[in-house]
Amino acid sequence: VEYGIPPQEIFFDTLALPISTGIEEDRENGKATVESIRRIREQLPGCHVILGVSNISFGLNPAARIVLNSMFLHEAMQVGMDAAIVSASKILPLAKIEPEHQEVCRKLIYDQRQFEGDACTYDPLAELTMLFEGKTTKRDRSQDENLPVEERLQRHIIDGERIGLEEQLAKALEKHPPLDIINTFLLDGMKVVGELFGSGQMQLPFVLQSAQTMKAAVAYLEPFMEKKEGDNNAKGTFVIATVKGDVHDIGKNLVDIILSNNGYKVINLGIKQPVDNIINAYREHNADCIAMSGLLVKSTAFMKDNLETFNQQGITVPVILGGAALTPKFVHQDCQNTYNGKVVYGKDAFSDLHFMDKLMPAKAASNWDDLQGFLDEVDETTEAASNGNKQEKAAAVETKTAASKLTEPKVIDTNRSDDISLEIERPTPPFWGTQILQPEDIPLEEVFWYLDLQATIAGQWQFRKPQGQPRQEYDEFLQEKVYPILEKWKGKIVEEKLLYPQVVYGYFPCQAEGNSLFVYNPEGIKHTEAKSLQEAAKFDFPRQKSGRRLCIADFYATKESQIVDVFPMQAVTVGDIATEYAKKLFDSDQYTDYLYFHGLAVQMAEALAEWTHARIRRELGFTSEEPDNIRDVLAQRYQGSRYSFGYPACPNMQDQYQQLDLLGCDRINLYMDESEQLYPEQSTTAIIAYHPVARYFSA
C-alpha cells in the first residue's frame, strides 16, 4: 500500500525448509509453511502465495521425494497457495499415490509422531524411509516395459494413454494379425474399463479417454487389414436413435462410443428420428438390435408407438429402451406387453454392452429366440419384470401415466387455497412488456456463479463418489482433477465464444380467477390499478386435490380485488452454437471433451435461467432475502418461485406456445416445434410468482 502496489500484484514466498533431516528443529517446518500460507490468505486478501516445493524433501530417496513433494504440494494448495515452482515430471496426481504413502506423508508434514513418555513409538520419517528403501523412480515409470506387448497394449487402453501407443501396436503387428490385436488384446482392455466403471472405480470421463485411445488404435491398425467386399468384422450390428420430437443425444452418443469401441458396428441415426427411418436402417444393415433413446416424458409414448409399428411390420428383433424418463418397471411391463419381441431396459451404455455381449454368443449358439429370449436360462428381462423393484414402483406408475397428464387439466375445485394471503405488498415493475438481453448484456462470469456444480460434475460429467470412498478423499479428487477441468472449460467458453447467451424477459399485467390466470396486453398500462385492459392470454392451472390445495393462480391478485398484478416471464438460451460445437467434438472422436462441453452447456442454460430470475427479483425490489451463495439459491431461499410448463404445477405444454408468443421469442430465434421441443436445445422458459409463499409443488 505504501508504495502503491496493488495486492493482486504481490506474491509472498513462504519458503519450504526440509522436514527430512531428522533434526528436531526441522520437524515442524512443513506445518509452519502450511500455516503461513493459510494466514497470508486470510489476513492479506488479494495477495498471492508462491512456493518452491522440492526443498521440503531434501536428502530423501528420489522415489520418496516425488511422493512427499506431491503430497506437500497438495496440502499447500488446500490452504490457498496460488503458484508453485516444481518439476512437473516429478509430481504425481493424488490418485496415483498409494493411500498408505499418502497417510505417512501427511503425518510427516504435520509432525504427527507418537510418544510414550519421552520415547518415540512412531516416526513417519522413519516409516517413509523404510517404505521407499531400495525403490527408484524408474521402477514406477517403466514397470510396464517388462510386460509382454499384449499386456502393454491393454494398459494403454485402461489408462487412456496414447503416448507410445503406435510403437506398441507396431511391435504387436510383428506377432499378430491386426484383427486379433483388436478383438483380443484391445477389447480385453476395454472389458477391464467396463468392469472398473461398473464397480465405481473409474468415472465416465476416464472411460471416454480409454475409448478415444481405442479409437486411435483401431485407426492405426485399419490400413493393415485386408478388406474384402461383404466383410464385416464387427461383433454385431446395433441401430440406435433418439425418437421423434426429442433432441437430446448425449445418452445415445455415449452408447455409440462404448459399443463402437467394444467391437460393434453402430448405426447412429441421430435425433428426432421417425419410426420409418429406424425401420429402414434396421433392414438395410440387418441389425441384431435396435435401441431407442429419449429424455422427455413424451418420448416414452413415442417409444410405445414405435413398438406397435414394429409389430405391424413383423419386426421382432430385441429392442433396448433408455433415457431419463424410463424406469425398469415401465420398460419390462408396459413396453414388453406392447411388443412381440423382447424389450430390454438400458440403464446406461455398459448395460447395453453387457446385453449385446450376451446376445451375440447366444445367437451364434442358437440359444436366442426373438420371441422367447435366451433359451438356455431364465430371460433376464422376464425375471426383472416378475421380480420388479419395489422402490421404483411409484416412479413407474408416474412414468406410465405421465403422457396423459400433459393434457389440459380438468378444473374441479376452483376455490382459492386458504394458505395463500392476498394481503401482500404488490411491486411495480421497472417496465411493462419485454426486454431482450444480448450476449454483450450478459456477463458470463456472473452466470458462472449460478452454475449448479453438483448437477454438472456428478450429474452431467458423472464424477460420482464411489460407494465406500471417504468424503475427504472424494473432495480432494475434485479439487485436484475435476475443478481444474471446469475452470479450463469456463475459460475456453469465454475466450472462444462457444456460447451465445440471449434472454427475453418481461412483466405483464394479470389477474386471477379461480384456477385461471388472465394475462393482459401491457401496451398503454401506466399503473397497477388500470381498469381497462385487453386480454392477451389465459393460462389454466391444476389445483391440488388435498392438503394445502395449492394452484399457481392463487399467487396473484384476483379480478374481484380489482388489483392488477405483475406476471413476470422469461426465456433463455445459450444458442445453436452450443449444439453445433458439441456435434463437432463428437464427430471428431473427442469423446471426453464432448462430455465436458455438452454437460456444461446444458447446465449453463440452467444457470442463465437462475441469473435472469435473480435479475427479475432485483428489479422488483426483493433483495433483502437474496442469498449470497449458490447453495441457498438452488434451495430456493429467496422470495417467490419460477415454474416451467411440463412440470406438475403447470403440466400443459401447449401453454408454452402462448408464453413464447407473449415474450416474442422469435426475436432471439427461440421456438417450440410440433413435438413441444424447444430450439435451440439448451434453452429454458419459466413463469414467475413473486408471492412469498410460492414454492415448487405438485398438483
C-alpha positions in Angstrom: 0.0 0.0 0.0 2.8 2.4 1.0 4.5 2.0 -2.4 1.3 1.9 -4.5 1.5 -1.8 -5.4 -2.0 -3.4 -5.7 -2.5 -6.5 -3.6 -3.1 -8.7 -6.7 0.4 -8.0 -7.9 2.1 -9.2 -4.7 3.4 -12.7 -4.3 4.7 -14.0 -1.0 7.2 -16.8 -1.0 6.7 -18.6 2.3 9.8 -20.9 1.8 9.8 -24.6 2.2 12.5 -25.9 4.6 13.4 -29.6 4.8 11.4 -31.9 7.1 13.6 -34.8 6.1 16.8 -34.2 8.1 15.7 -35.9 11.4 16.8 -32.8 13.3 14.3 -31.8 16.0 14.1 -28.1 14.9 13.2 -29.1 11.4 10.3 -31.4 12.3 7.7 -28.6 12.2 9.0 -26.8 9.0 6.2 -28.3 6.9 3.4 -27.5 9.3 4.8 -23.9 9.7 4.8 -23.4 5.9 1.2 -24.6 5.5 0.1 -22.4 8.4 1.9 -19.4 7.0 0.1 -19.8 3.6 -3.3 -20.1 5.4 -2.6 -16.9 7.4 -1.5 -14.9 4.4 -4.6 -15.8 2.5 -6.8 -14.9 5.5 -5.1 -11.7 6.6 -3.8 -10.3 3.3 -6.8 -10.7 0.9 -5.9 -10.3 -2.7 -2.3 -11.2 -2.3 -0.8 -14.4 -3.8 1.5 -17.1 -2.4 4.2 -18.9 -4.3 6.4 -21.7 -3.1 9.4 -23.7 -4.2 8.2 -27.2 -3.2 11.1 -29.7 -3.5 13.2 -28.4 -0.7 10.8 -30.0 1.7 12.2 -33.5 0.9 15.9 -32.7 0.6 18.1 -35.7 1.2 15.4 -38.4 0.8 15.4 -41.3 -1.7 14.3 -39.9 -5.1 11.2 -42.1 -5.2 10.2 -40.9 -1.7 10.9 -37.3 -2.7 8.4 -37.5 -5.6 5.7 -38.7 -3.3 6.4 -36.3 -0.4 6.7 -33.3 -2.8 3.4 -34.3 -4.4 1.7 -34.5 -1.1 3.2 -31.3 0.2 2.1 -29.5 -3.0 -1.4 -30.8 -2.4 -1.6 -29.7 1.2 -0.3 -26.2 0.3 -2.9 -25.9 -2.4 -5.6 -26.8 0.0 -4.9 -23.8 2.1 -4.6 -21.3 -0.7 -1.2 -21.5 -2.5 -1.6 -19.9 -5.9 1.6 -20.9 -7.7 4.4 -23.4 -7.2 7.9 -23.9 -8.5 8.1 -27.7 -9.3 9.4 -30.1 -11.9 6.2 -31.3 -13.4 7.8 -34.7 -14.3 8.5 -35.3 -10.6 4.9 -34.7 -9.4 2.2 -37.3 -9.1 -1.6 -36.7 -9.1 -3.1 -37.8 -5.8 -5.0 -40.6 -7.4 -1.7 -42.3 -8.3 -0.2 -42.2 -4.8 -1.0 -45.3 -2.7 -3.2 -44.4 0.3 -0.6 -45.8 2.7 2.0 -43.4 1.3 -0.4 -40.5 1.4 -1.1 -41.1 5.1 2.6 -41.4 6.0 3.4 -38.2 4.2 0.6 -36.2 5.8 1.8 -37.4 9.2 5.3 -36.3 8.3 4.3 -32.9 7.1 2.3 -32.2 10.2 4.8 -33.9 12.6 2.3 -36.4 13.9 4.8 -38.6 15.7 3.6 -40.8 18.6 5.3 -40.9 22.0 5.2 -42.9 25.2 6.8 -40.6 27.7 9.9 -39.4 26.1 10.2 -42.4 23.8 9.1 -42.0 20.2 7.0 -45.1 19.2 6.1 -44.0 15.7 8.1 -41.7 13.4 6.6 -41.0 10.0 10.0 -40.0 8.7 11.5 -43.4 9.6 8.3 -45.1 8.2 8.6 -43.2 4.8 12.3 -44.1 4.6 11.6 -47.7 5.2 8.7 -47.8 2.7 10.9 -46.5 -0.1 14.1 -48.3 0.8 15.6 -49.6 -2.4 12.9 -48.1 -4.6 13.8 -46.0 -7.6 11.8 -43.5 -9.6 12.4 -45.5 -12.8 10.6 -48.6 -11.4 7.3 -46.8 -11.2 7.6 -45.1 -14.6 8.9 -48.1 -16.6 7.4 -51.0 -14.9 5.3 -51.9 -17.9 8.4 -52.3 -20.1 8.9 -55.8 -18.8 5.4 -56.8 -19.7 4.5 -58.7 -22.9 3.4 -56.3 -25.7 -0.1 -57.7 -25.4 -0.4 -56.6 -21.8 1.2 -53.3 -22.6 -1.5 -52.6 -25.1 -4.1 -53.4 -22.6 -2.5 -50.9 -20.2 -2.7 -48.2 -22.9 -6.4 -48.8 -23.2 -7.1 -49.0 -19.5 -5.0 -45.9 -18.7 -6.3 -44.0 -21.7 -2.7 -43.4 -22.6 -2.0 -42.6 -26.3 1.7 -41.7 -25.9 3.7 -44.6 -27.2 0.6 -46.4 -28.4 1.7 -46.7 -32.1 5.1 -48.1 -31.1 3.4 -50.9 -29.2 0.9 -51.6 -32.0 3.8 -51.8 -34.5 5.5 -54.4 -32.2 2.3 -56.3 -31.8 1.8 -56.5 -35.6 5.1 -58.4 -35.8 3.4 -61.3 -33.9 -0.3 -61.0 -34.5 -2.8 -60.2 -37.3 -4.4 -56.7 -36.8 -7.9 -58.2 -36.3 -6.6 -60.4 -33.5 -5.0 -57.4 -31.8 -8.3 -55.6 -31.8 -10.6 -58.5 -30.8 -8.3 -59.9 -28.2 -5.9 -57.5 -26.5 -7.5 -54.1 -27.1 -11.1 -55.3 -26.4 -9.8 -57.1 -23.3 -8.6 -53.7 -22.1 -12.0 -52.2 -22.8 -13.6 -55.0 -20.9 -11.5 -54.1 -17.8 -12.6 -50.5 -18.3 -16.2 -51.6 -18.2 -15.6 -53.6 -15.0 -13.9 -50.6 -13.4 -16.7 -48.3 -14.3 -19.3 -50.8 -13.1 -17.6 -51.1 -9.7 -17.4 -47.4 -9.3 -13.5 -47.3 -9.6 -13.5 -45.4 -12.8 -15.6 -42.3 -13.7 -17.1 -41.7 -17.1 -14.6 -39.1 -18.4 -11.8 -41.6 -17.9 -13.8 -44.2 -19.7 -14.1 -41.9 -22.6 -10.3 -41.3 -22.6 -10.0 -45.1 -22.9 -12.5 -45.1 -25.8 -10.5 -42.3 -27.6 -7.4 -44.4 -27.2 -9.2 -47.5 -28.5 -10.4 -45.5 -31.5 -6.9 -44.3 -32.2 -5.6 -47.9 -32.0 -8.2 -49.2 -34.4 -7.5 -46.3 -36.8 -3.8 -47.2 -36.8 -4.5 -50.9 -37.5 -7.1 -50.5 -40.2 -4.7 -49.9 -43.1 -3.1 -53.3 -42.2 -6.4 -55.2 -42.5 -7.3 -56.7 -45.9 -10.7 -55.5 -47.0 -13.0 -57.8 -48.9 -16.4 -57.0 -50.2 -19.0 -58.1 -47.7 -16.5 -58.4 -44.9 -17.9 -57.4 -41.5 -15.5 -57.9 -38.7 -17.9 -56.4 -36.1 -19.2 -58.5 -33.3 -22.7 -57.3 -34.2 -24.7 -54.5 -35.7 -26.6 -52.1 -33.5 -29.1 -49.4 -34.7 -29.7 -46.5 -32.2 -31.8 -43.3 -32.5 -33.3 -40.6 -30.4 -37.1 -40.8 -31.0 -39.3 -38.4 -32.8 -39.6 -35.0 -31.2 -36.6 -35.4 -28.9 -33.3 -33.5 -29.5 -31.4 -34.9 -26.5 -28.5 -37.1 -27.7 -25.8 -37.3 -25.0 -27.0 -40.7 -23.7 -27.4 -42.1 -27.2 -23.9 -40.9 -28.2 -22.3 -42.4 -25.1 -23.9 -45.8 -26.1 -22.4 -45.3 -29.6 -18.9 -44.5 -28.1 -18.9 -47.5 -25.8 -20.3 -50.1 -28.2 -18.3 -49.0 -31.3 -15.1 -49.1 -29.2 -16.0 -52.6 -28.0 -16.2 -54.2 -31.4 -19.8 -53.4 -32.6 -20.9 -51.7 -35.7 -23.2 -48.8 -34.5 -25.6 -47.1 -36.9 -26.3 -43.8 -35.1 -29.3 -42.2 -36.8 -29.2 -39.1 -34.7 -32.0 -37.1 -33.0 -35.7 -36.7 -33.8 -35.9 -39.9 -35.8 -39.3 -41.0 -37.1 -40.1 -44.7 -36.9 -39.7 -45.2 -40.6 -36.1 -44.2 -40.5 -35.4 -46.6 -37.7 -37.1 -49.5 -39.6 -35.2 -48.7 -42.8 -31.9 -48.6 -41.0 -32.7 -51.9 -39.3 -33.5 -53.6 -42.6 -30.6 -52.0 -44.6 -28.0 -53.1 -42.1 -29.6 -56.3 -40.9 -29.2 -55.1 -37.4 -29.0 -57.5 -34.4 -30.6 -55.0 -32.1 -32.5 -51.7 -32.1 -32.0 -49.1 -29.4 -34.3 -46.1 -28.8 -33.4 -43.2 -26.5 -35.2 -40.1 -25.2 -35.1 -37.7 -22.3 -38.6 -36.3 -22.5 -41.6 -37.9 -20.8 -43.4 -37.6 -24.1 -40.7 -39.7 -25.7 -42.0 -42.7 -23.7 -45.3 -42.5 -25.6 -43.4 -42.4 -29.0 -41.4 -45.4 -27.9 -44.5 -47.4 -27.3 -46.0 -46.2 -30.6 -42.8 -47.3 -32.4 -43.0 -50.8 -30.8 -46.6 -51.2 -32.1 -45.3 -50.2 -35.6 -42.6 -52.8 -35.3 -45.3 -55.4 -34.6 -47.2 -54.3 -37.7 -44.0 -54.6 -39.8 -43.2 -58.1 -38.5 -40.1 -56.9 -36.7 -39.2 -59.0 -33.6 -35.5 -58.0 -33.1 -34.6 -57.2 -29.4 -35.2 -53.6 -28.6 -33.3 -51.6 -25.9 -35.0 -48.6 -24.4 -33.1 -45.9 -22.5 -33.5 -42.4 -21.2 -34.2 -40.4 -18.1 -38.0 -40.7 -18.3 -37.9 -44.5 -18.2 -37.9 -47.0 -15.3 -37.2 -50.7 -15.4 -40.9 -51.4 -14.5 -42.2 -49.3 -17.3 -40.0 -51.0 -19.8 -40.4 -54.5 -18.6 -44.1 -54.4 -18.2 -45.8 -51.7 -20.2 -43.4 -51.7 -23.2 -42.9 -55.5 -23.1 -46.7 -56.0 -23.1 -46.8 -53.8 -26.3 -44.0 -55.6 -28.3 -44.0 -59.1 -29.7 -40.2 -59.3 -29.4 -38.1 -58.8 -26.3 -37.6 -55.4 -24.7 -34.6 -54.5 -22.5 -34.1 -51.6 -20.1 -30.9 -49.7 -21.0 -29.7 -48.3 -17.7 -26.5 -47.0 -19.2 -24.1 -47.6 -22.0 -22.4 -50.5 -20.3 -25.7 -52.3 -19.6 -26.3 -52.1 -23.3 -22.9 -53.5 -23.9 -23.5 -56.3 -21.4 -26.7 -57.3 -23.2 -25.0 -57.3 -26.6 -22.1 -59.3 -25.3 -24.6 -61.9 -24.1 -26.9 -61.7 -27.1 -24.4 -62.3 -29.9 -22.8 -65.6 -28.5 -26.4 -66.8 -27.7 -27.5 -66.2 -31.3 -24.4 -67.9 -32.6 -25.1 -70.9 -30.5 -28.9 -70.9 -31.4 -29.7 -70.1 -27.8 -31.7 -67.0 -28.6 -35.2 -66.7 -29.9 -36.6 -63.3 -30.7 -40.0 -64.2 -29.1 -38.7 -66.2 -26.1 -35.4 -64.6 -25.4 -32.5 -66.6 -24.0 -33.3 -70.3 -24.3 -30.6 -71.7 -22.0 -31.6 -69.7 -18.9 -34.3 -67.6 -17.4 -34.6 -64.4 -19.5 -33.2 -61.6 -17.5 -35.8 -59.2 -18.8 -38.6 -61.5 -17.8 -37.0 -62.2 -14.5 -36.6 -58.5 -13.8 -40.2 -57.8 -14.8 -41.6 -60.5 -12.5 -39.4 -59.7 -9.5 -39.7 -56.0 -10.0 -38.2 -53.2 -8.0 -40.4 -52.1 -5.1 -38.5 -48.9 -4.7 -39.3 -47.9 -8.3 -42.9 -48.9 -8.3 -44.3 -45.4 -7.7 -41.9 -43.9 -10.2 -43.0 -46.5 -12.8 -46.7 -45.7 -12.3 -45.9 -42.0 -12.6 -44.0 -42.5 -15.8 -46.7 -44.7 -17.2 -49.3 -42.0 -16.8 -47.1 -39.0 -17.4 -48.0 -38.6 -21.1 -51.7 -38.4 -20.3 -51.0 -35.7 -17.6 -49.7 -33.4 -20.3 -53.2 -32.6 -21.5 -55.1 -29.6 -20.2 -56.0 -30.2 -16.6 -59.6 -30.8 -15.6 -60.9 -28.0 -13.4 -62.8 -29.4 -10.5 -62.1 -27.3 -7.4 -61.7 -23.6 -8.2 -61.8 -22.2 -4.6 -58.6 -20.4 -3.6 -56.3 -22.0 -1.1 -56.7 -20.6 2.4 -52.9 -20.7 2.8 -52.3 -18.0 0.2 -52.8 -14.5 1.5 -54.0 -11.7 -0.7 -52.8 -9.1 1.7 -49.2 -8.7 0.5 -47.2 -5.8 -1.0 -47.5 -5.7 -4.8 -44.4 -4.5 -6.6 -44.3 -2.1 -9.5 -42.1 -3.4 -12.4 -39.4 -1.2 -13.9 -41.2 -1.5 -17.3 -44.2 -3.2 -18.8 -43.7 -5.5 -21.8 -40.5 -7.3 -22.7 -36.8 -6.6 -22.9 -34.1 -8.5 -24.9 -30.6 -9.2 -23.4 -27.9 -9.9 -26.0 -24.5 -11.6 -25.2 -22.9 -8.2 -24.5 -25.5 -7.6 -21.8 -24.9 -10.9 -20.1 -21.5 -11.2 -18.3 -20.7 -14.9 -18.4 -18.6 -14.6 -15.2 -21.8 -13.7 -13.4 -23.7 -16.6 -15.0 -20.9 -19.0 -13.9 -21.6 -18.1 -10.3 -25.1 -19.6 -10.7 -23.7 -22.9 -12.0 -25.0 -26.0 -10.1 -21.7 -27.8 -9.5 -23.3 -31.0 -8.2 -25.6 -31.3 -11.3 -22.6 -30.5 -13.6 -19.9 -32.7 -12.0 -21.9 -35.6 -10.6 -24.9 -35.4 -13.0 -23.6 -34.4 -16.4 -20.0 -35.4 -16.1 -20.7 -38.4 -13.8 -17.8 -37.8 -11.5 -19.7 -39.5 -8.7 -18.3 -40.5 -5.3 -17.7 -44.3 -5.3 -19.5 -46.2 -2.6 -17.3 -46.6 0.4 -14.9 -43.8 -0.6 -14.3 -41.3 2.3 -15.8 -37.9 1.6 -12.5 -36.2 2.2 -10.8 -38.3 -0.4 -13.5 -37.6 -3.0 -13.3 -33.8 -2.2 -9.5 -34.0 -2.8 -10.1 -35.7 -6.1 -12.5 -32.9 -7.1 -10.0 -30.3 -6.1 -7.1 -31.8 -7.9 -8.7 -33.3 -11.0 -12.2 -32.0 -11.7 -12.3 -28.3 -10.7 -9.3 -27.6 -13.0 -11.2 -29.2 -15.9 -14.2 -26.9 -15.0 -12.0 -23.8 -14.9 -10.4 -24.8 -18.2 -13.7 -25.1 -20.0 -15.1 -21.9 -18.5 -12.1 -20.1 -19.8 -12.4 -21.8 -23.2 -16.1 -20.9 -23.5 -15.4 -17.2 -22.8 -12.3 -17.0 -25.0 -13.6 -18.8 -28.0 -17.2 -17.6 -27.6 -18.6 -21.1 -27.6 -22.0 -20.0 -26.1 -24.3 -17.3 -27.4 -26.5 -16.4 -24.4 -29.7 -14.5 -25.1 -32.6 -13.7 -22.8 -36.1 -12.4 -23.3 -38.0 -11.4 -20.2 -40.7 -9.1 -19.2 -43.6 -8.0 -17.0 -47.3 -8.4 -17.9 -50.4 -7.2 -16.1 -52.5 -10.0 -14.9 -55.4 -11.1 -12.6 -56.5 -14.5 -11.3 -60.0 -16.0 -11.3 -60.4 -19.5 -9.9 -57.7 -21.7 -11.3 -57.1 -19.4 -14.3 -54.7 -16.5 -14.8 -55.7 -13.8 -17.2 -52.7 -12.0 -18.8 -53.3 -8.6 -20.4 -51.7 -6.6 -23.1 -49.1 -4.4 -21.5 -49.4 -1.6 -24.0 -50.9 1.5 -22.6 -50.8 0.5 -18.9 -49.5 3.2 -16.6 -50.1 1.8 -13.2 -51.3 -1.4 -11.5 -54.8 -0.1 -10.9 -55.6 0.2 -14.6 -59.3 -0.5 -15.1 -59.5 -1.3 -18.8 -57.1 -3.9 -20.2 -57.2 -6.1 -23.2 -56.8 -9.9 -22.6 -53.8 -11.3 -24.3 -53.7 -14.9 -23.0 -55.3 -17.2 -20.4 -53.5 -19.9 -18.5 -55.4 -22.6 -16.7 -53.5 -24.4 -13.9 -54.4 -27.6 -11.9 -55.1 -27.5 -8.2 -54.0 -29.9 -5.6 -56.9 -32.2 -4.6 -56.0 -32.3 -0.9 -53.6 -30.8 1.7 -52.9 -27.1 1.0 -54.9 -27.3 -2.3 -52.3 -25.1 -4.0 -52.7 -23.7 -7.5 -50.4 -21.3 -9.3 -53.3 -18.9 -9.9 -53.6 -18.4 -6.1 -50.3 -16.4 -6.0 -51.7 -13.5 -8.0 -54.3 -10.8 -7.2 -57.9 -11.7 -8.1 -60.3 -10.0 -10.5 -62.6 -9.5 -7.6 -59.9 -7.4 -5.8 -59.7 -5.1 -8.8 -55.9 -5.0 -8.3 -53.9 -5.6 -11.5 -50.9 -7.7 -10.5 -47.5 -8.4 -12.1 -46.8 -11.6 -14.1 -43.0 -11.9 -14.9 -41.9 -14.4 -17.6 -38.6 -15.3 -19.0 -37.0 -17.4 -21.8 -33.3 -18.0 -22.1 -30.9 -19.8 -24.5 -27.2 -20.4 -24.9 -27.6 -20.6 -28.6 -27.3 -23.0 -31.5 -23.6 -22.7 -31.3 -23.6 -25.0 -28.2 -25.2 -27.8 -30.2 -23.0 -27.3 -33.2 -19.8 -27.3 -31.2 -20.8 -30.4 -29.2 -21.5 -32.2 -32.5 -18.1 -31.1 -33.9 -16.4 -32.7 -30.8 -18.4 -35.9 -31.1 -17.8 -36.2 -34.9 -14.1 -35.8 -34.4 -13.9 -38.5 -31.7 -13.1 -36.1 -28.9 -15.3 -38.0 -26.6 -14.1 -36.7 -23.3 -14.3 -33.0 -24.4 -17.7 -33.8 -25.9 -19.0 -34.9 -22.5 -17.4 -31.9 -20.7 -18.7 -29.3 -23.1 -22.2 -30.7 -23.6 -22.8 -31.2 -19.9 -21.5 -27.7 -19.1 -23.6 -26.1 -21.9 -26.8 -27.8 -20.5 -26.1 -26.5 -17.0 -25.2 -23.1 -18.3 -28.7 -22.8 -19.7 -30.0 -23.6 -16.2 -27.5 -21.1 -14.7 -28.7 -18.4 -17.1 -32.2 -19.1 -16.0 -31.2 -18.6 -12.4 -29.3 -15.4 -13.3 -32.3 -14.0 -15.1 -34.6 -14.9 -12.3 -32.3 -13.1 -9.9 -32.3 -10.0 -12.1 -36.1 -10.0 -12.0 -36.1 -10.3 -8.2 -33.8 -7.3 -8.0 -35.9 -5.2 -10.4 -39.0 -5.9 -8.4 -37.2 -4.9 -5.2 -36.9 -8.2 -3.5 -33.2 -8.0 -2.4 -33.5 -8.2 1.3 -33.7 -12.0 1.3 -31.4 -12.6 -1.7 -28.9 -15.5 -1.0 -25.2 -14.8 -1.0 -24.2 -18.4 -2.0 -25.3 -20.7 -4.8 -26.4 -23.5 -2.4 -29.1 -21.2 -1.0 -30.1 -20.1 -4.4 -30.7 -23.7 -5.5 -32.6 -24.4 -2.3 -35.0 -21.5 -3.2 -34.1 -19.4 -0.2 -35.3 -16.3 -1.9 -38.8 -14.7 -2.3 -41.0 -16.4 -4.9 -40.6 -19.2 -7.3 -40.4 -19.9 -11.0 -42.3 -22.7 -12.8 -41.8 -24.2 -16.3 -44.5 -25.8 -18.4 -44.4 -29.6 -18.5 -43.8 -29.9 -14.7 -46.5 -31.0 -12.2 -47.6 -27.5 -11.1 -48.2 -26.4 -14.7 -48.2 -29.5 -16.9 -49.9 -28.2 -20.1 -47.1 -27.9 -22.6 -49.4 -26.2 -25.1 -49.4 -23.1 -22.8 -45.7 -22.7 -23.7 -46.8 -21.6 -27.2 -48.7 -18.7 -25.6 -45.7 -17.8 -23.5 -43.3 -17.8 -26.4 -45.7 -15.6 -28.3 -46.2 -13.1 -25.5 -42.4 -12.8 -25.0 -41.7 -12.5 -28.7 -39.1 -15.3 -28.5 -38.8 -15.4 -32.3 -36.6 -12.3 -31.9 -33.9 -14.5 -30.5 -34.7 -17.5 -32.7 -36.2 -19.5 -29.9 -39.2 -21.6 -30.7 -41.0 -24.8 -29.9 -41.9 -27.3 -32.6 -44.9 -29.5 -33.1 -43.4 -32.1 -30.7 -43.2 -29.5 -28.0 -39.4 -29.4 -28.0 -37.6 -26.1 -27.5 -35.0 -25.0 -30.0 -32.1 -24.3 -29.6 -31.6 -27.4 -27.5 -30.1 -25.7 -24.5 -33.0 -23.3 -23.7 -35.5 -22.9 -20.9 -38.6 -20.9 -20.2 -40.4 -20.0 -17.0 -43.2 -18.1 -15.4 -42.5 -16.4 -12.1 -44.6 -15.9 -9.0 -43.2 -13.4 -6.6 -45.6 -14.2 -3.7 -43.6 -15.0 -0.5 -45.4 -18.4 -0.2 -44.7 -19.5 -3.7 -42.6 -22.7 -3.9 -42.3 -25.8 -6.0 -45.3 -28.2 -5.6 -47.1 -31.0 -7.4 -50.7 -30.6 -8.4 
